[in-house]
Amino acid sequence: MTEEQTTQPENPQERDKVISFQLNVPTVDLQQLKVQPEALALVPLRVALEYSVLPLTLENNTLTVVADYPDDLHIIDHLTTLTNKQIKTVIPLRGYLRDAITSHYATTDQGAQTLMDILDSVHLTTMSEEATGLEEAASEAPIVRAVDWILTQAVKERASDIHIVPEETVLKVRYRIDGVLHDSASLPIAVLSPILTRLKILADMNIAERRRAQDGSFTDHLAGKEIDFRVATIGTNWGESAVLRVLDKSFNLFQLDQIGMPPYLREKYETSLASPFGMIIISGPTGSGKTTTLYASLLKLDAKERNIMSIEDPIEYKFDGVRQIQVNFTAGINFASGLRACMRMDPDVILVGEIRDAETAQTAVTAALTGHLVLTSLHANDAVGALVRLMDLGVEPFLVTSAVVATASQRLVRRVCTKCGELKKASLADIAAYKQVTGEEEEEFHYGTGCDYCGFTGYRGRIGAFELLPVTDAIRSLISRRAGSSEIRAQAQEDGMLPMLHHGMSLAKEGVTTPGEVTRNVFTIG
């Protein structure tokens, strides 16, 4: 190849469109690539970088590659000889191909190959399935290094969860990053038992039990940080599966003005927080950021002048000046009993990590009615649903009206990457979704084109979409007569509540996220 070929043209997208038309070669959007690992495995990284090609798919005997120079017969001939496949080329759009090559090989080929290199010396065929044999295998240096690599890579890639997923012939390692699962590596299924045994040893779990669900935790120092891992395992049809929650203890807690609450809503929420007693409920599904909002609320309260206590499962982050109690079922401490113990310690504010059952709900309401400010979370679909859910747990309506000051609901949406985000013509679906919620015509939104900083996803980080329902006299009247959720919601909106969808779409209009991301994550039922 000539020196001219190895440099990026000044306007590669325009050049690619011209070449696509001239050569009748299709194009592919680099931001939307779905690369098959088996295709990537056919071409070494050094060859991909040398010829500026990215293997995309393998179908029958045809290897499709994204190529900056799709008409270069020398490259096509070399790839044909190397892979023993017919080569089909497509032209990249939106982003530089070299960046995409580096990213995809880093997360698949290099990652999997690094693990395979580590595991090469493990004697998989002679490994015993007995507990003693598994423990010995799990203590071998290659398995220890492999598990360390999986954990370290998760921290480097900002993963919130690690999934160890057995399939029929392979073991997949997947990371949840900004709420979305990504494949990291595919390993031989034979390493499943030693890897899980190693994790169970770290988490002080029973290594001989592979059918029943177990959970445990451990702390490690990785990438210069102290990280807590919560481990859960359960038997599946292809073998035991594990999920690890990653908790970075060096993580800086968010203030209320950093989690995405708009000023008009934050002002009302802070007014609720100023109440000397009562209950404030944060609702939403698992992974919607409820704990982050509760912690941000604690930071807003003055721990020097108030006695603040919490009962949590688990204690994710430690606060100065807050006495935190860990749920411990072995010691007889659950949310209800822990809350009753807190009430005997002269508290001003009590944080209850989650209301899961009728006993905890009744105890929390009692605490709110006896001079304490109670902050808690509840699994409910929206702010109105939190009130209905409380009554479903057996709390009488007259107690709900007396105890609850406000309920909030939230979802997390991905932020458009600040490095590669740019204003673009929106898809018809995004235009229609935005208009349906806001009634406004908007044809352009910010989208990430994909870069190294965001891992070619177009998104990096997340922000909350919120709704807040202060319990007004009109709402209390509806609760007292057990009105339906639709009637309460209509009254709440008449009182000024803006639904989460409206807040989400306002974030899209500001260029923080996209309408598609809002409709994917922010929804209500009923």
Secondary structure, 3 states (H helix, E strand, C coil): CCCCCCCCCCCHHHHHHHHHHHHCCCEEEHHHCCCCHHHHCCCCHHHHHHHCEEEEEEECCEEEEEECCCCCHHHHHHHHHHHCCEEEEEEEECCCHHHHHHHHHHHHHHHHHHHHHHHCCCCCCCCCCCHHHHHHHHCCHHHHHHHHHHHHHHHHCCCCEEEEEECCCEEEEEEEECCEEEEEEEEEHHHHHHHHHHHHHHCCCCCCCCCCCEEEEEEEEECCEEEEEEEEEEEECCEEEEEEEEEECCCCCCCHHHCCCCHHHHHHHHHHHCCCCEEEEEECCCCCCHHHHHHHHHHHCCCCCCCEEEEECCCCCCCCCEEEEECECCCCECHHHHHHHHHCCCCCEEEECCCCCHHHHHHHHHHHHCCCEEEEEECCCCHHHHHHHHHHCCCCHHHHHHHEEEEEEEEEEEEECCCCEEEEECCHHHHHHHHHHHCCCCCEEEEECCCCCCCCCCEEEEEEEEEEEECCHHHHHHHHCCCCHHHHHHHHHHCCCCCHHHHHHHHHHCCCCCHHHHHHHCCCCC
